[in-house]
Amino acid sequence: MELLTPEEQAIYSRLDTGRLPRHIAIIMDGNGRWAGKRSLKRFLGHQQGAEAVQYVVESAARIRIPWLTLYAFSLENNLRRPKTEVNFLMRLLKSYLDNNVRRMADNNIRLQYIGRIHELPPEVQDKMRWAEATTASNTGTVLTLALNYGGRSEIVDAFRGLYAEIERKQIRPDRVTEEDIHRHLYTAHMPDPDLLIRTSGEMRISNYLLWQIAYTEIYVTDRLWPDFRGANLLEAIEDYQRRERRYGGLGESGEPETLSARPLNAVSR
């Protein structure tokens, strides 16, 4: 695979290219701790985290991962972080888009967003719309940034949309299916994630894609997000390919998937 680093190429050569995940979602955690370990301001951790984003996105594009979704800014971040930090993150987002849209075009990456985007500052929304429109004709990896996003708020918004549809079409509540709910999710046009990666070693989902990850494989690494690179993405994919996905059914051994039967071996050290 051209353009991969030697380290990435070595890992890629061990992968089954016919079994790459279609959709990878990432919880990018550890910017503040990265800065704290170096006695730096949190802002510098966020800046380094933004650099890591482009390394990982471009590696995903080069191995032709169709969908990559990054948890960039949560609804809780917006509500609970100091205003100075939130304002800095908004400026950093605008700077990231300004500096990387050309690189996205060079790598055939299409950009989109999920979340309550309408609640972000108007000038940020304008920059987001510009970047989305500029990359709209690209046909490679679809990079989705989850911004002002929360899994529970997504489900609430889906139910609001479904309720309006039920009233408009006079659908009987007992006829509502999972597919009806799915159609009103932010991600209705996307496949569910095959692989969820979380950096920084935290063993929690953090209100991310709660509906969509019902059968997603989870990979947790202690590496902090600013230190995460394309090679680490490929290591996560290699771990994913060693697993047997059952979706609640039987595996090759004929044994059902149970909590006691499956070891907790998903943590990378």
Secondary structure, 3 states (H helix, E strand, C coil): CCCCCHHHHHHHCCCCHHHCCCEEEEECCCHHHHHHHCCCCHHHHHHHHHHHHHHHHHHHHHCCCCEEEEEEEEHHHHHHCCHHHHHHHHHHHHHHHHHHHHHHHHCCCEEEEECCHHHCCHHHHHHHHHHHHHCCCCCCCEEEEEEEECHHHHHHHHHHHHHHHHHHHCCCHHHCCHHHHHCCCCCCCCCCCCEEEECCCCCCCCCCCCCCCCCCEEEEECCCHHHCCHHHHHHHHHHHHCCCCCCCCECCCCCECCCCCCCCCCEEC
